[in-house]
Amino acid sequence: MSNILLVFDDFEPISHYKLSLVEKARDLVTPDTIVFGYFPKSSGDRIFQREEKIALLGSSIPNSPTPRYVIDGNSFEKESLSLCYRIQEQKTKHKNSDLYLLLDSKEFEALRASQDLVYTLSMVQLVLYVLPEDREILERMPLVMQHPILIANTPELNKLANSSIFEMDKDTFPPLVQEYVNKSSECAIKRIKKYLSPTRFKHSLRVAGTIQKINETIELEDAELRYNSYIAALYHDICKEFKKEELIEIAERELGITSFPSYKVLHGPVGAWFMRTRYLFNDESILEAVSEHTVPSENPKKITKLLYLADHLELEKRDRYPDDIYNQVWEFLDKKDVDKAFEILLNFCNSKRRNYVS
């Protein structure tokens, strides 16, 4: 008779919280096999596709002979199945095994609400982590169910329970997952939407679309630069709608910026700082482009020039420029001359209004 630990999650994406719970449960029930299966926690939009979730999960779990870590790939194809039915499938697969189900108190409450609780727990032994705010859950356990195996509550686990793509520290996700999350366009869209008004959000999407158009026009062959410039375009205005006082305070306190032509230029460097501190973003080329898209340095990198051009050339800003300037910029882009197109646009903006802010 073998022990099987079942771990169900939506893996959006796999977090250190879930992996830490698995480690604690492993010490309590000594499983021979740990099975990771997909179960959507909500009907909301998905950030990651099936293949991405499996790959990120695979990169995060140990390659261990005892216990074996197994990903049930088939479970990711079954969006609508209940948790109860998924456990039934595992019961059929592992007829001669004792099944243990790992849940935290939030997941347990969701199972209770599904009205499948009693039947589900007749098939498995529950391994439960109770969050501090859910302590009373133990007093409301159905009398017919076996008392769960409890994972000891710790401040570290409680902190990890709040893991989110919207606020990260070094312990939130495994390193490869963290890097992948920060380069995900879907994740970027979710993040910027949280901080931007609908109007500014749509502008950011148009800039991202414009930078793709520019890259196609100049036949940019560098695939990494193509993608990084797109990500930079999505994030470039993430702090655009911070309050004036907040922008100035962060610029002075965190970045040592005490002299600036207008507080409106500060959302660039503050945005890069925000990405670095809030999301642990570490791609310096993207951060530099975001930082300099309001006031480029004397020798900006190509990604910065592309972002500056896209920010000004997106369609809703067409009427800000005389036809000769607008057409001339695109003519040089058609000639694959990014440097000249950037120079013309920057000179116009500087002559129109020193350190023009879009």
C-alpha positions as a Markdown table, in Angstrom:
| # | Residue | x | y | z |
|---|---|---|---|---|
| 1 | Met | 0.0 | 0.0 | 0.0 |
| 2 | Ser | 1.5 | 3.3 | -1.1 |
| 3 | Asn | 0.7 | 6.9 | -0.1 |
| 4 | Ile | -0.2 | 9.4 | -2.7 |
| 5 | Leu | -0.3 | 13.2 | -1.9 |
| 6 | Leu | -2.7 | 15.1 | -4.2 |
| 7 | Val | -2.0 | 18.7 | -4.9 |
| 8 | Phe | -4.6 | 20.6 | -6.9 |
| 9 | Asp | -4.2 | 24.2 | -8.0 |
| 10 | Asp | -4.8 | 26.6 | -10.9 |
| 11 | Phe | -1.0 | 27.2 | -11.0 |
| 12 | Glu | -1.4 | 30.9 | -12.0 |
| 13 | Pro | 1.6 | 30.4 | -11.6 |
| 14 | Ile | 3.1 | 27.9 | -9.2 |
| 15 | Ser | 4.1 | 29.8 | -6.0 |
| 16 | His | 6.5 | 29.2 | -3.2 |
| 17 | Tyr | 3.5 | 29.1 | -0.9 |
| 18 | Lys | 2.1 | 26.0 | -2.6 |
| 19 | Leu | 5.6 | 24.4 | -2.8 |
| 20 | Ser | 6.2 | 25.1 | 0.9 |
| 21 | Leu | 2.9 | 23.5 | 1.8 |
| 22 | Val | 3.9 | 20.4 | -0.2 |
| 23 | Glu | 7.1 | 20.2 | 1.7 |
| 24 | Lys | 5.3 | 20.4 | 5.1 |
| 25 | Ala | 2.7 | 17.8 | 4.0 |
| 26 | Arg | 5.5 | 15.5 | 2.7 |
| 27 | Asp | 7.0 | 15.5 | 6.2 |
| 28 | Leu | 3.7 | 14.6 | 7.8 |
| 29 | Val | 2.4 | 11.8 | 5.5 |
| 30 | Thr | 5.6 | 10.5 | 3.9 |
| 31 | Pro | 4.1 | 10.0 | 0.4 |
| 32 | Asp | 5.6 | 7.7 | -2.2 |
| 33 | Thr | 4.3 | 9.9 | -5.0 |
| 34 | Ile | 3.1 | 13.6 | -5.1 |
| 35 | Val | 0.7 | 14.3 | -7.9 |
| 36 | Phe | 0.1 | 17.8 | -9.1 |
| 37 | Gly | -3.2 | 18.2 | -10.8 |
| 38 | Tyr | -5.0 | 21.2 | -12.4 |
| 39 | Phe | -8.1 | 22.6 | -10.8 |
| 40 | Pro | -9.3 | 26.2 | -11.7 |
| 41 | Lys | -10.1 | 28.2 | -8.6 |
| 42 | Ser | -12.3 | 30.7 | -10.4 |
| 43 | Ser | -13.9 | 31.3 | -13.8 |
| 44 | Gly | -11.9 | 34.5 | -14.4 |
| 45 | Asp | -9.4 | 35.2 | -17.1 |
| 46 | Arg | -6.3 | 33.0 | -17.3 |
| 47 | Ile | -2.9 | 34.6 | -17.5 |
| 48 | Phe | -1.0 | 31.5 | -18.5 |
| 49 | Gln | -1.7 | 28.8 | -21.1 |
| 50 | Arg | -1.8 | 25.1 | -20.3 |
| 51 | Glu | 1.7 | 24.5 | -21.7 |
| 52 | Glu | 3.2 | 27.5 | -19.8 |
| 53 | Lys | 1.7 | 26.2 | -16.5 |
| 54 | Ile | 3.1 | 22.7 | -17.0 |
| 55 | Ala | 6.5 | 24.0 | -18.0 |
| 56 | Leu | 6.7 | 26.4 | -15.0 |
| 57 | Leu | 5.5 | 23.7 | -12.7 |
| 58 | Gly | 8.0 | 21.3 | -14.1 |
| 59 | Ser | 10.9 | 23.8 | -13.6 |
| 60 | Ser | 9.9 | 24.3 | -9.9 |
| 61 | Ile | 9.4 | 20.8 | -8.5 |
| 62 | Pro | 12.3 | 18.6 | -7.4 |
| 63 | Asn | 13.6 | 15.8 | -9.6 |
| 64 | Ser | 13.4 | 13.3 | -6.8 |
| 65 | Pro | 13.2 | 9.5 | -6.9 |
| 66 | Thr | 11.6 | 9.4 | -3.4 |
| 67 | Pro | 9.0 | 10.7 | -3.3 |
| 68 | Arg | 8.3 | 10.9 | -7.0 |
| 69 | Tyr | 6.9 | 14.3 | -8.2 |
| 70 | Val | 4.3 | 13.8 | -11.0 |
| 71 | Ile | 2.4 | 16.3 | -13.1 |
| 72 | Asp | -1.0 | 15.0 | -14.3 |
| 73 | Gly | -0.9 | 16.7 | -17.7 |
| 74 | Asn | -4.4 | 15.4 | -18.6 |
| 75 | Ser | -6.0 | 17.3 | -15.8 |
| 76 | Phe | -5.0 | 20.6 | -17.5 |
| 77 | Glu | -7.2 | 19.7 | -20.4 |
| 78 | Lys | -10.4 | 19.4 | -18.3 |
| 79 | Glu | -11.5 | 22.9 | -17.4 |
| 80 | Ser | -15.0 | 22.1 | -16.1 |
| 81 | Leu | -14.5 | 19.0 | -13.9 |
| 82 | Ser | -15.2 | 19.4 | -10.2 |
| 83 | Leu | -12.5 | 18.7 | -7.6 |
| 84 | Cys | -14.6 | 15.7 | -6.5 |
| 85 | Tyr | -14.5 | 14.2 | -9.9 |
| 86 | Arg | -10.8 | 14.8 | -10.3 |
| 87 | Ile | -10.2 | 13.0 | -7.1 |
| 88 | Gln | -12.3 | 10.1 | -8.3 |
| 89 | Glu | -10.1 | 9.9 | -11.3 |
| 90 | Gln | -7.0 | 9.7 | -9.1 |
| 91 | Lys | -8.8 | 7.1 | -6.9 |
| 92 | Thr | -9.3 | 4.9 | -10.0 |
| 93 | Lys | -5.7 | 5.3 | -11.1 |
| 94 | His | -4.3 | 4.5 | -7.7 |
| 95 | Lys | -6.7 | 1.7 | -6.5 |
| 96 | Asn | -4.3 | 0.2 | -4.0 |
| 97 | Ser | -3.1 | 3.5 | -2.5 |
| 98 | Asp | -4.0 | 5.8 | 0.4 |
| 99 | Leu | -4.8 | 9.2 | -1.0 |
| 100 | Tyr | -4.0 | 12.4 | 0.9 |
| 101 | Leu | -5.4 | 15.8 | -0.3 |
| 102 | Leu | -3.5 | 19.0 | 0.4 |
| 103 | Leu | -5.6 | 22.1 | 1.0 |
| 104 | Asp | -5.4 | 25.3 | 2.8 |
| 105 | Ser | -8.4 | 26.8 | 4.6 |
| 106 | Lys | -9.5 | 29.0 | 1.7 |
| 107 | Glu | -9.5 | 26.0 | -0.6 |
| 108 | Phe | -11.3 | 23.9 | 2.0 |
| 109 | Glu | -14.1 | 26.6 | 2.3 |
| 110 | Ala | -14.4 | 26.5 | -1.5 |
| 111 | Leu | -14.8 | 22.8 | -1.4 |
| 112 | Arg | -17.4 | 23.0 | 1.4 |
| 113 | Ala | -19.4 | 25.5 | -0.8 |
| 114 | Ser | -19.5 | 23.0 | -3.6 |
| 115 | Gln | -21.5 | 20.6 | -1.5 |
| 116 | Asp | -19.1 | 17.8 | -2.5 |
| 117 | Leu | -17.2 | 18.0 | 0.8 |
| 118 | Val | -18.4 | 14.8 | 2.6 |
| 119 | Tyr | -18.1 | 12.6 | -0.5 |
| 120 | Thr | -14.8 | 14.0 | -1.5 |
| 121 | Leu | -13.3 | 13.5 | 2.0 |
| 122 | Ser | -14.6 | 9.9 | 2.0 |
| 123 | Met | -12.0 | 9.2 | -0.7 |
| 124 | Val | -9.0 | 11.0 | 0.8 |
| 125 | Gln | -7.4 | 11.9 | 4.1 |
| 126 | Leu | -7.3 | 15.7 | 4.3 |
| 127 | Val | -4.0 | 17.5 | 5.0 |
| 128 | Leu | -4.9 | 21.1 | 6.0 |
| 129 | Tyr | -3.2 | 24.4 | 6.5 |
| 130 | Val | -5.4 | 26.8 | 8.4 |
| 131 | Leu | -4.7 | 30.5 | 7.9 |
| 132 | Pro | -4.9 | 32.7 | 11.0 |
| 133 | Glu | -8.2 | 34.4 | 9.8 |
| 134 | Asp | -9.8 | 31.0 | 9.4 |
| 135 | Arg | -9.1 | 29.5 | 12.8 |
| 136 | Glu | -12.8 | 28.8 | 13.5 |
| 137 | Ile | -12.9 | 26.5 | 10.5 |
| 138 | Leu | -11.9 | 23.6 | 12.8 |
| 139 | Glu | -14.9 | 24.1 | 14.9 |
| 140 | Arg | -17.2 | 23.8 | 11.9 |
| 141 | Met | -15.8 | 20.5 | 10.5 |
| 142 | Pro | -18.6 | 18.0 | 9.5 |
| 143 | Leu | -18.9 | 15.4 | 12.3 |
| 144 | Val | -18.8 | 12.6 | 9.7 |
| 145 | Met | -15.4 | 13.4 | 8.4 |
| 146 | Gln | -12.1 | 12.2 | 9.8 |
| 147 | His | -10.1 | 14.9 | 11.6 |
| 148 | Pro | -7.6 | 16.5 | 9.2 |
| 149 | Ile | -3.8 | 16.2 | 9.5 |
| 150 | Leu | -2.8 | 19.8 | 10.4 |
| 151 | Ile | 0.2 | 21.6 | 9.1 |
| 152 | Ala | 1.6 | 23.8 | 11.8 |
| 153 | Asn | 0.9 | 27.5 | 11.3 |
| 154 | Thr | 3.9 | 29.7 | 10.8 |
| 155 | Pro | 4.4 | 33.5 | 10.1 |
| 156 | Glu | 6.5 | 32.5 | 7.0 |
| 157 | Leu | 3.7 | 30.5 | 5.4 |
| 158 | Asn | 1.1 | 33.1 | 6.3 |
| 159 | Lys | 3.2 | 35.7 | 4.5 |
| 160 | Leu | 3.6 | 33.5 | 1.4 |
| 161 | Ala | -0.1 | 32.9 | 1.3 |
| 162 | Asn | -0.6 | 36.4 | -0.1 |
| 163 | Ser | 1.6 | 35.6 | -3.1 |
| 164 | Ser | 0.6 | 37.6 | -6.1 |
| 165 | Ile | 1.8 | 38.7 | -9.5 |
| 166 | Phe | 1.0 | 42.2 | -8.4 |
| 167 | Glu | 3.5 | 42.4 | -5.5 |
| 168 | Met | 6.6 | 40.2 | -5.4 |
| 169 | Asp | 9.6 | 39.6 | -3.3 |
| 170 | Lys | 12.3 | 37.1 | -3.6 |
| 171 | Asp | 10.2 | 34.4 | -1.8 |
| 172 | Thr | 7.0 | 34.8 | -3.8 |
| 173 | Phe | 7.9 | 32.6 | -6.8 |
| 174 | Pro | 10.7 | 30.3 | -7.8 |
| 175 | Pro | 13.4 | 32.3 | -9.7 |
| 176 | Leu | 12.6 | 30.9 | -13.2 |
| 177 | Val | 8.9 | 31.5 | -12.6 |
| 178 | Gln | 9.5 | 35.1 | -11.4 |
| 179 | Glu | 11.6 | 35.8 | -14.5 |
| 180 | Tyr | 8.9 | 34.3 | -16.8 |
| 181 | Val | 6.1 | 36.2 | -15.1 |
| 182 | Asn | 7.9 | 39.5 | -15.6 |
| 183 | Lys | 8.3 | 38.8 | -19.3 |
| 184 | Ser | 4.7 | 37.8 | -19.8 |
| 185 | Ser | 2.7 | 40.2 | -21.9 |
| 186 | Glu | -0.6 | 38.9 | -20.3 |
| 187 | Cys | 0.8 | 39.5 | -16.9 |
| 188 | Ala | 2.0 | 43.0 | -17.9 |
| 189 | Ile | -1.5 | 43.8 | -19.1 |
| 190 | Lys | -3.1 | 42.6 | -15.8 |
| 191 | Arg | -0.6 | 44.7 | -13.9 |
| 192 | Ile | -0.9 | 48.0 | -15.7 |
| 193 | Lys | -4.7 | 47.8 | -15.8 |
| 194 | Lys | -4.6 | 47.9 | -12.0 |
| 195 | Tyr | -2.9 | 51.3 | -12.0 |
| 196 | Leu | -4.2 | 53.1 | -15.1 |
| 197 | Ser | -7.5 | 54.7 | -16.1 |
| 198 | Pro | -9.3 | 53.2 | -19.1 |
| 199 | Thr | -8.0 | 56.0 | -21.3 |
| 200 | Arg | -4.4 | 55.6 | -20.3 |
| 201 | Phe | -4.6 | 51.8 | -20.4 |
| 202 | Lys | -5.8 | 52.0 | -24.0 |
| 203 | His | -2.9 | 54.3 | -24.8 |
| 204 | Ser | -0.5 | 51.8 | -23.4 |
| 205 | Leu | -2.0 | 49.1 | -25.6 |
| 206 | Arg | -1.8 | 51.3 | -28.7 |
| 207 | Val | 1.9 | 52.1 | -27.9 |
| 208 | Ala | 2.6 | 48.4 | -27.7 |
| 209 | Gly | 0.8 | 47.9 | -31.0 |
| 210 | Thr | 2.7 | 50.8 | -32.6 |
| 211 | Ile | 6.1 | 49.4 | -31.5 |
| 212 | Gln | 5.2 | 46.1 | -33.2 |
| 213 | Lys | 4.4 | 48.1 | -36.3 |
| 214 | Ile | 7.7 | 49.9 | -36.2 |
| 215 | Asn | 9.6 | 46.7 | -35.6 |
| 216 | Glu | 7.9 | 45.2 | -38.7 |
| 217 | Thr | 8.6 | 48.3 | -40.7 |
| 218 | Ile | 12.3 | 48.3 | -40.0 |
| 219 | Glu | 12.4 | 44.5 | -40.3 |
| 220 | Leu | 14.0 | 44.2 | -36.9 |
| 221 | Glu | 15.6 | 40.7 | -36.8 |
| 222 | Asp | 16.7 | 40.7 | -33.2 |
| 223 | Ala | 13.9 | 38.6 | -31.6 |
| 224 | Glu | 14.8 | 39.5 | -28.1 |
| 225 | Leu | 14.8 | 43.2 | -28.8 |
| 226 | Arg | 11.4 | 42.8 | -30.6 |
| 227 | Tyr | 9.9 | 41.2 | -27.5 |
| 228 | Asn | 11.5 | 43.4 | -24.9 |
| 229 | Ser | 10.5 | 46.5 | -26.7 |
| 230 | Tyr | 6.9 | 45.3 | -26.7 |
| 231 | Ile | 7.0 | 44.6 | -22.9 |
| 232 | Ala | 8.6 | 48.0 | -22.3 |
| 233 | Ala | 5.8 | 49.6 | -24.3 |
| 234 | Leu | 3.1 | 47.9 | -22.1 |
| 235 | Tyr | 4.8 | 49.0 | -18.9 |
| 236 | His | 6.0 | 52.5 | -19.9 |
| 237 | Asp | 3.2 | 54.5 | -18.3 |
| 238 | Ile | 2.6 | 52.3 | -15.2 |
| 239 | Cys | 3.2 | 55.2 | -12.9 |
| 240 | Lys | 1.8 | 57.9 | -15.2 |
| 241 | Glu | -1.2 | 58.5 | -13.0 |
| 242 | Phe | 0.5 | 58.6 | -9.7 |
| 243 | Lys | -0.2 | 61.9 | -7.8 |
| 244 | Lys | 2.2 | 64.8 | -8.4 |
| 245 | Glu | 3.4 | 64.7 | -4.7 |
| 246 | Glu | 4.0 | 61.0 | -4.8 |
| 247 | Leu | 6.1 | 61.2 | -8.0 |
| 248 | Ile | 8.2 | 64.0 | -6.6 |
| 249 | Glu | 8.7 | 62.3 | -3.2 |
| 250 | Ile | 9.7 | 58.9 | -4.8 |
| 251 | Ala | 12.0 | 60.6 | -7.3 |
| 252 | Glu | 13.8 | 62.6 | -4.6 |
| 253 | Arg | 13.8 | 59.9 | -1.8 |
| 254 | Glu | 14.5 | 56.8 | -3.9 |
| 255 | Leu | 16.3 | 58.1 | -7.0 |
| 256 | Gly | 18.0 | 61.3 | -5.9 |
| 257 | Ile | 16.3 | 63.3 | -8.6 |
| 258 | Thr | 15.9 | 66.8 | -7.3 |
| 259 | Ser | 16.0 | 68.8 | -10.6 |
| 260 | Phe | 13.5 | 68.2 | -13.3 |
| 261 | Pro | 11.7 | 70.4 | -15.9 |
| 262 | Ser | 8.3 | 69.2 | -14.9 |
| 263 | Tyr | 7.0 | 66.6 | -12.5 |
| 264 | Lys | 5.3 | 65.0 | -15.5 |
| 265 | Val | 8.6 | 63.6 | -16.7 |
| 266 | Leu | 9.1 | 61.7 | -13.4 |
| 267 | His | 6.7 | 58.9 | -14.2 |
| 268 | Gly | 9.4 | 57.4 | -16.5 |
| 269 | Pro | 12.2 | 56.9 | -13.9 |
| 270 | Val | 9.7 | 56.3 | -11.1 |
| 271 | Gly | 8.0 | 53.7 | -13.3 |
| 272 | Ala | 11.3 | 51.8 | -13.7 |
| 273 | Trp | 11.9 | 52.1 | -10.0 |
| 274 | Phe | 8.4 | 50.7 | -9.3 |
| 275 | Met | 9.0 | 47.8 | -11.6 |
| 276 | Arg | 12.3 | 47.0 | -10.0 |
| 277 | Thr | 11.0 | 47.1 | -6.4 |
| 278 | Arg | 7.4 | 45.9 | -6.8 |
| 279 | Tyr | 8.0 | 43.1 | -9.3 |
| 280 | Leu | 11.8 | 42.5 | -8.9 |
| 281 | Phe | 12.1 | 43.3 | -12.6 |
| 282 | Asn | 15.8 | 42.9 | -13.5 |
| 283 | Asp | 16.0 | 43.3 | -17.3 |
| 284 | Glu | 18.0 | 46.5 | -17.4 |
| 285 | Ser | 17.2 | 47.3 | -21.1 |
| 286 | Ile | 13.5 | 47.3 | -20.4 |
| 287 | Leu | 13.9 | 49.3 | -17.2 |
| 288 | Glu | 16.2 | 51.8 | -19.0 |
| 289 | Ala | 13.6 | 52.3 | -21.8 |
| 290 | Val | 10.8 | 52.9 | -19.4 |
| 291 | Ser | 12.9 | 55.3 | -17.3 |
| 292 | Glu | 14.1 | 57.3 | -20.3 |
| 293 | His | 10.9 | 57.3 | -22.4 |
| 294 | Thr | 10.0 | 60.8 | -21.1 |
| 295 | Val | 13.5 | 62.3 | -21.3 |
| 296 | Pro | 16.0 | 60.2 | -23.3 |
| 297 | Ser | 19.7 | 60.2 | -22.3 |
| 298 | Glu | 22.3 | 61.6 | -24.6 |
| 299 | Asn | 23.1 | 58.2 | -26.0 |
| 300 | Pro | 19.9 | 56.1 | -25.6 |
| 301 | Lys | 19.8 | 52.4 | -26.5 |
| 302 | Lys | 17.8 | 51.3 | -29.5 |
| 303 | Ile | 15.0 | 49.9 | -27.3 |
| 304 | Thr | 14.6 | 53.4 | -25.8 |
| 305 | Lys | 14.5 | 55.0 | -29.2 |
| 306 | Leu | 11.8 | 52.5 | -30.3 |
| 307 | Leu | 9.7 | 53.2 | -27.2 |
| 308 | Tyr | 10.1 | 57.0 | -27.6 |
| 309 | Leu | 9.0 | 56.7 | -31.2 |
| 310 | Ala | 6.0 | 54.4 | -30.5 |
| 311 | Asp | 4.8 | 56.6 | -27.6 |
| 312 | His | 4.6 | 59.6 | -29.9 |
| 313 | Leu | 3.5 | 57.9 | -33.1 |
| 314 | Glu | 0.5 | 56.0 | -31.8 |
| 315 | Leu | -2.6 | 56.9 | -33.8 |
| 316 | Glu | -4.4 | 58.9 | -31.1 |
| 317 | Lys | -1.5 | 61.4 | -31.1 |
| 318 | Arg | -1.4 | 61.9 | -34.9 |
| 319 | Asp | -2.8 | 65.5 | -34.7 |
| 320 | Arg | 0.0 | 66.7 | -32.4 |
| 321 | Tyr | 2.5 | 66.8 | -35.2 |
| 322 | Pro | 2.6 | 68.7 | -38.5 |
| 323 | Asp | 2.2 | 66.5 | -41.5 |
| 324 | Asp | 5.8 | 67.1 | -42.6 |
| 325 | Ile | 7.3 | 66.0 | -39.3 |
| 326 | Tyr | 5.0 | 63.0 | -38.9 |
| 327 | Asn | 5.5 | 61.8 | -42.5 |
| 328 | Gln | 9.3 | 62.4 | -42.4 |
| 329 | Val | 9.6 | 60.3 | -39.2 |
| 330 | Trp | 7.8 | 57.4 | -40.9 |
| 331 | Glu | 9.8 | 57.9 | -44.1 |
| 332 | Phe | 13.0 | 57.3 | -42.2 |
| 333 | Leu | 11.5 | 54.3 | -40.5 |
| 334 | Asp | 10.6 | 52.9 | -43.9 |
| 335 | Lys | 14.3 | 53.3 | -44.8 |
| 336 | Lys | 15.1 | 51.3 | -41.6 |
| 337 | Asp | 16.9 | 54.4 | -40.2 |
| 338 | Val | 15.7 | 54.4 | -36.5 |
| 339 | Asp | 18.4 | 56.9 | -35.5 |
| 340 | Lys | 17.4 | 59.6 | -37.9 |
| 341 | Ala | 13.7 | 59.1 | -37.2 |
| 342 | Phe | 14.3 | 59.4 | -33.5 |
| 343 | Glu | 16.5 | 62.5 | -34.0 |
| 344 | Ile | 13.8 | 64.3 | -36.0 |
| 345 | Leu | 11.1 | 63.5 | -33.5 |
| 346 | Leu | 13.2 | 64.4 | -30.5 |
| 347 | Asn | 14.3 | 67.7 | -32.0 |
| 348 | Phe | 10.8 | 68.6 | -32.9 |
| 349 | Cys | 9.5 | 67.8 | -29.4 |
| 350 | Asn | 12.4 | 69.7 | -27.8 |
| 351 | Ser | 11.8 | 72.8 | -30.0 |
| 352 | Lys | 8.0 | 72.6 | -29.3 |
| 353 | Arg | 8.4 | 72.3 | -25.6 |
| 354 | Arg | 11.6 | 71.5 | -23.8 |
| 355 | Asn | 11.6 | 67.9 | -22.6 |
| 356 | Tyr | 8.1 | 67.3 | -24.0 |
| 357 | Val | 6.0 | 64.9 | -22.0 |
| 358 | Ser | 3.4 | 62.7 | -23.7 |
